[in-house]
């Protein structure tokens, strides 16, 4: 996957289009990412004991990977990601398609 936990991403589609946030969790098997503070859903819980009030819990729902774009830390723009490998140590690195800087 080209997006990893801790990356800053921009939302491209949906109710939170245009917002930015930090990736909290990645689900590679399902091609989804969870972004902190974006796509908030609510879960209603009943009271556990008599006389206690119920609760409404907020949590960020996962977004499809196609609906987010990585924000380059160098140029600050939402960009696509290129994966390149260095020939000497054969380690893969991510590169910004706009400014060609390593991410």
Beta strands, then each sheet from edge to edge (+ up, - down):
strand 1: 8-11
strand 2: 20-27
strand 3: 32-35
strand 4: 40-45
strand 5: 55-60
strand 6: 63-64
strand 7: 68-71
strand 8: 78-79
strand 9: 81-85
strand 10: 92-96
sheet 1: 6+ 3- 2+ 1- 7+ 8-
sheet 2: 4+ 5-
sheet 3: 9+ 10-
end
